[in-house]
Amino acid sequence: MIETAIKLLQEIAGTIPDTVPGMERQMLIGDLVSKLSPAERTALRKLMDSYLSRMWKINASDIDMGGYGTGNHIWYRVYGDKKPAKELGTFTLDEFNILVQSILIERQRLFLYENRSLDFSYSIVEDDKMYRYRANAYFDLDHLAMNMRAINAIVRPYKGLDLHPNVTKILSLAHTTQGLNLITGITGSGKSSTLDSIIDANNHTVDAHVVIISSPVEYVHRPDRCIIRHREVGRDVLSFKEGAIQSLRQDPDIIVIGEMRDPDTIMTALEITDSGHKVFSTLHTASAVETIDRIIGEVPPVEQERVRLRLADTLTMIMSQKLIPSLEGKLLLAKEILVMTPPVRAAIKNNNTGEIYQMMAESGDLGMITLEQDLKRLYMSKKISLENALVNANNKRRFQQIMNLTPTGD
């Protein structure tokens, strides 16, 4: 089947004239793909599925293909390292263009042509198990490239997050029924997995209604004690903002906004939290203090003071995280946690966010911890190397101080 699909891929690519440039070339490929027979479409899809199913066998988190940047190879990221799978052979740019377009429906193709980028979800079924992927197709020098990230088939156990009992109370609807809770970190730091663990814990412990607005929907939760709605941006709802506003009319207890990626979504998240709901969201920031500054800085200057005050009143917790290579060659979660206390709220309102780091460092009894303190914990537990701890510290000088190391500069 795979050899037949590769041959089909080569035959289709051979029909594309060299004289057709840029977007016209992609549209021509789209037309060719749309005219394939069901059997041919199935063959190409099975070829893609074979590369995706390989991810689970080699413990890969991501797969990349297409565009000039891959050097004609398929690449996998395994335990943090991204390398080409040369044993799978090479593909021409047009063969990758065809393969990517073969898994898209017509509406998705048109969106990709117009916006030059497309977020979507993809699923395969193998041995009666469903495997899901979060995908992004985009342009690289007029040709299509794509990244797919494997979505965990099972939720990471909440206990595995190793959170302080006070933080667990804040995250549980049974103890705290309102407030904005943020999970932050750079791309690939496991934010979505952490958020799924928190939602799963609530699903099994409280009777409630959870509305998840995501782009795309990743892990699909099975309802237990909670009704759980999954609304995918672009498929079930037009935008994060629209989904959040609409959710207020759906009698929710918990609202999950997949990502606070623009000023409109940030303002909407603050407003729906202010209305008395428990809200979870994510942000691409590396630390708790950076998260606060980023939210305030995202809105126009005339709005910043109002947002600062509202954020100080509605925020309940920030958890910033990184995945650190372990001594066993796997990845471990390192985290920084800020819990909102009266002094922290006052620091935000008075624009003294620089004071917050020390508050976290001195409030371990409340569940707070700085990233540097958690890196020290992982190193002292002989789980990570000193080198990886130092490399991943946000404040390297502070890490050197708490480890009694000779400072080498930030």
C-alpha positions in Angstrom: 0.0 0.0 0.0 2.8 2.5 0.9 4.8 1.7 -2.2 1.7 2.2 -4.3 0.9 5.5 -2.6 4.4 6.8 -3.1 4.3 5.9 -6.8 0.9 7.7 -7.1 2.5 10.7 -5.4 5.3 10.7 -7.9 2.9 10.3 -10.9 0.8 13.3 -9.8 3.9 15.5 -9.2 5.1 14.6 -12.7 2.1 16.2 -14.3 2.7 19.6 -12.8 4.3 22.0 -15.3 7.5 23.8 -14.2 6.1 27.0 -15.6 3.3 27.4 -13.0 4.6 29.6 -10.1 3.7 30.3 -6.5 0.1 30.3 -5.4 -1.1 29.3 -8.9 0.9 26.1 -8.4 -0.7 25.3 -5.1 -4.2 25.9 -6.6 -3.4 23.7 -9.5 -2.3 21.0 -7.1 -5.5 21.5 -5.1 -7.5 20.9 -8.3 -5.6 17.8 -9.1 -6.1 16.4 -5.6 -9.8 17.2 -5.7 -10.2 15.1 -8.9 -8.6 12.0 -7.5 -10.7 8.9 -7.1 -11.8 7.8 -3.6 -9.3 5.0 -3.8 -6.5 7.3 -4.7 -7.4 9.7 -1.9 -7.5 6.8 0.5 -4.1 5.6 -0.6 -2.5 9.0 0.0 -4.2 9.3 3.4 -2.9 5.9 4.4 0.6 7.0 3.4 0.3 10.1 5.7 -1.2 7.9 8.5 1.8 5.5 8.3 4.2 8.4 9.0 2.0 9.6 11.9 1.5 6.2 13.5 5.3 5.9 13.5 5.4 8.7 16.0 3.9 6.6 18.7 6.4 3.8 18.1 9.5 6.1 18.4 8.0 8.4 21.1 8.0 11.4 18.9 6.1 14.5 19.9 6.2 16.2 16.5 6.6 15.5 12.8 7.6 18.1 10.2 7.5 17.8 6.4 7.5 20.0 3.2 9.0 23.2 2.1 12.6 24.1 1.5 13.5 23.9 5.2 13.2 20.1 5.6 15.8 19.3 2.9 13.4 16.8 1.2 13.1 14.7 4.4 10.5 13.9 7.0 11.6 15.0 10.5 10.6 13.8 14.0 11.2 15.4 17.4 12.0 12.7 19.9 12.6 13.7 23.6 13.3 17.3 22.5 15.7 16.6 19.6 14.5 17.1 16.0 16.1 14.9 13.4 15.4 13.8 9.8 14.2 10.2 9.2 16.5 9.5 6.3 15.3 5.8 6.2 11.9 7.1 4.9 13.6 8.4 1.7 13.3 11.8 0.1 10.4 13.7 -1.4 10.3 16.5 -3.9 8.7 19.8 -3.0 5.6 19.0 -5.1 5.3 15.6 -3.6 5.1 17.2 -0.2 2.6 19.8 -1.5 0.4 17.0 -2.8 0.7 15.0 0.4 -0.3 17.9 2.6 -3.2 19.0 0.4 -4.5 15.4 0.2 -5.6 15.4 3.8 -7.4 18.8 3.6 -11.0 19.3 2.6 -11.9 22.0 0.1 -12.8 24.7 2.7 -9.5 24.2 4.5 -7.6 24.5 1.2 -9.3 27.8 0.4 -8.5 29.1 3.9 -4.9 28.1 3.6 -4.6 29.8 0.2 -6.1 33.0 1.6 -4.4 33.2 5.0 -1.1 31.3 4.2 -1.5 29.3 7.4 -4.1 26.8 8.6 -4.6 25.2 12.1 -6.5 22.0 12.1 -6.9 18.7 13.9 -6.4 15.3 12.4 -7.2 11.8 13.6 -6.3 8.2 12.7 -7.7 5.0 14.0 -5.4 2.0 14.5 -6.2 -1.2 16.4 -9.5 0.3 17.6 -7.7 3.2 19.1 -8.0 6.8 18.0 -4.8 8.9 17.8 -5.2 12.7 17.4 -2.9 15.4 16.2 -2.7 19.1 16.2 -1.6 20.4 12.8 -0.4 23.6 11.3 0.1 23.9 7.5 1.9 27.0 6.2 4.0 28.4 3.3 7.8 28.2 3.0 9.0 30.0 -0.1 5.8 29.3 -2.0 5.7 25.6 -1.0 3.6 23.9 1.7 5.2 22.9 5.0 3.4 21.2 7.9 4.0 20.4 11.5 1.8 17.9 13.4 2.0 17.4 17.2 0.8 14.2 18.7 -2.0 14.7 21.3 -1.7 12.3 24.2 -4.1 9.5 23.9 -4.5 9.5 27.7 -4.5 12.4 30.2 -1.4 12.8 32.4 -2.5 12.0 35.9 -3.2 15.1 37.9 -1.0 13.8 40.8 1.9 13.7 38.4 1.9 17.5 38.3 3.1 17.4 42.0 1.2 20.5 43.0 0.8 21.9 46.5 -2.5 21.2 48.2 -3.3 25.0 48.3 -2.8 25.1 44.5 -5.0 22.1 44.0 -7.8 23.9 45.9 -7.4 26.9 43.7 -7.7 24.8 40.5 -10.6 22.8 41.8 -14.2 24.0 41.2 -15.1 22.3 44.5 -13.1 24.9 46.4 -12.8 27.9 44.2 -15.7 28.7 41.9 -14.3 31.8 40.1 -11.1 33.5 38.9 -8.6 33.4 36.0 -6.1 30.6 36.0 -3.3 30.7 33.5 -0.9 28.0 32.3 2.0 29.5 30.4 5.2 28.5 28.7 7.0 28.5 25.5 5.9 26.4 22.5 6.2 22.7 23.3 6.3 23.1 27.0 3.3 20.9 27.7 0.7 23.6 28.5 -2.1 21.8 26.8 -1.3 18.5 28.6 -1.3 20.3 32.0 -4.6 22.0 31.3 -6.1 18.7 30.2 -5.0 17.1 33.5 -6.7 19.9 35.5 -9.9 19.6 33.5 -9.8 15.8 33.9 -9.4 16.2 37.7 -12.5 18.5 37.8 -14.4 16.1 35.5 -14.0 13.3 38.0 -14.6 15.3 41.2 -17.4 17.9 40.7 -20.8 18.1 39.1 -20.5 20.9 36.5 -20.5 22.1 32.9 -17.2 22.8 31.2 -17.0 24.6 27.9 -13.7 24.3 26.0 -12.9 26.7 23.2 -9.8 25.6 21.3 -7.9 26.0 18.0 -7.8 23.1 17.3 -9.5 20.8 19.8 -6.8 18.4 21.0 -7.7 15.9 23.7 -11.4 15.0 23.7 -12.6 14.5 27.3 -15.3 11.9 28.0 -18.0 13.3 30.3 -18.0 11.8 33.8 -19.4 14.1 36.5 -19.2 17.1 34.1 -20.8 18.0 30.8 -17.9 18.8 28.6 -18.4 20.8 25.4 -15.6 21.0 22.8 -15.8 24.0 20.4 -13.2 24.2 17.8 -12.4 27.7 16.4 -13.1 27.7 12.7 -15.4 24.7 12.8 -17.8 25.1 15.7 -17.3 28.8 16.5 -15.7 31.7 14.6 -13.2 32.9 17.1 -12.0 32.6 20.8 -13.8 35.8 21.6 -17.1 34.7 20.1 -16.8 31.3 21.8 -16.2 32.9 25.1 -19.1 35.3 24.8 -21.4 32.6 23.6 -20.4 30.4 26.5 -22.0 32.8 29.0 -25.4 31.8 27.5 -24.7 28.1 27.9 -24.7 27.9 31.7 -21.1 27.0 32.2 -19.2 26.5 35.5 -15.7 26.4 33.9 -14.7 28.1 30.7 -11.5 27.1 29.0 -10.1 29.5 26.4 -7.4 27.6 24.6 -5.1 30.6 24.1 -5.1 34.3 24.9 -3.5 35.3 21.7 -4.7 38.8 21.0 -6.1 41.9 22.9 -9.7 41.1 22.1 -9.4 37.6 23.6 -7.5 39.0 26.6 -10.2 41.6 27.3 -12.9 39.0 26.8 -11.3 36.6 29.2 -11.1 39.3 31.9 -14.7 40.3 31.4 -16.1 36.7 31.6 -14.0 36.1 34.7 -15.3 39.3 36.2 -18.8 38.0 35.7 -18.1 35.3 38.3 -16.9 32.3 36.3 -13.9 30.0 36.7 -11.7 30.5 33.6 -8.6 28.7 32.4 -6.4 29.8 29.5 -2.8 29.6 28.2 -0.2 32.2 27.1 3.2 32.0 25.4 5.3 33.4 28.2 8.2 32.0 30.2 7.5 33.3 33.7 4.7 34.5 35.9 5.9 38.1 36.0 6.4 38.2 32.3 2.8 36.9 31.9 1.4 39.8 33.9 3.5 42.4 32.0 2.6 40.8 28.7 -1.2 40.9 29.3 -1.1 44.5 30.3 1.3 45.4 27.4 -1.0 43.7 24.8 -3.7 46.3 25.2 -3.5 50.0 24.0 -1.9 52.4 26.5 -5.2 54.1 27.2 -6.6 50.7 28.4 -3.6 49.5 30.4 -4.5 51.0 33.8 -8.0 49.6 33.6 -6.6 46.2 32.6 -4.0 46.3 35.3 -6.7 46.8 38.0 -9.0 44.2 36.5 -6.2 41.6 36.2 -5.2 42.2 39.8 -8.8 41.5 40.9 -9.6 38.5 38.7 -6.4 36.6 38.5 -6.1 33.7 40.9 -3.0 31.7 39.8 -0.3 31.5 37.1 1.7 28.3 36.4 4.6 28.8 34.1 6.4 25.6 33.0 9.2 24.1 31.0 10.1 20.6 29.9 13.6 19.7 31.0 15.7 16.8 29.6 16.1 14.2 32.4 19.2 12.1 33.2 17.3 9.2 31.6 16.8 11.0 28.3 13.2 11.9 28.8 11.4 15.2 29.6 10.4 16.4 33.1 8.1 19.2 34.1 9.7 22.2 35.9 7.3 24.9 37.0 6.9 28.3 38.5 3.7 29.1 40.5 2.3 32.4 41.5 -0.8 32.5 43.8 -2.6 35.7 44.2 -2.4 37.1 47.7 -3.1 40.7 48.9 0.5 41.8 48.6 0.7 40.3 45.0 -2.5 42.1 44.0 -1.2 45.4 45.5 2.1 45.0 43.5 0.2 44.5 40.2 -2.1 47.5 41.0 0.8 49.7 41.9 2.8 48.6 38.8 5.5 47.1 41.0 5.6 43.7 39.3 9.4 43.5 39.9 8.6 42.7 43.6 6.6 39.6 42.8 9.5 37.2 42.2 10.7 37.6 45.7 7.2 37.1 47.0 7.0 33.7 45.2 10.4 32.7 46.5 9.3 33.3 50.1 5.8 31.8 49.9 6.3 28.1 49.6 3.8 27.5 52.4 1.1 28.8 50.0 2.3 26.6 47.1 4.3 29.3 45.4 7.7 28.5 43.8 10.0 30.1 41.4 11.3 28.2 38.4 14.8 28.4 39.8 13.7 26.8 43.1 12.0 24.0 41.2 15.1 23.4 39.0 17.1 23.1 42.2 14.6 20.6 43.5 14.9 18.5 40.4 18.7 18.7 40.4 18.9 17.8 44.1 16.6 14.8 43.5 19.1 13.7 40.9 16.6 13.9 38.1 18.3 16.5 35.9 21.8 17.6 35.3 23.2 20.9 36.7 24.0 22.0 33.1 20.3 21.6 32.0 19.1 23.3 35.2 21.2 26.3 34.5 20.4 26.5 30.8 16.7 26.4 31.5 16.7 28.9 34.4 15.0 32.2 33.6 17.1 34.1 36.1 20.5 32.4 35.9 22.2 34.7 38.4 19.5 33.8 41.0 19.8 30.1 40.3 23.6 30.4 40.8 23.0 32.1 44.1 20.6 29.5 45.5 23.0 26.7 44.4 26.0 28.6 45.8 27.7 28.6 42.4 30.2 31.1 41.2 28.2 33.6 39.0 29.1 33.4 35.3 26.8 36.2 34.1 23.1 36.1 32.9 
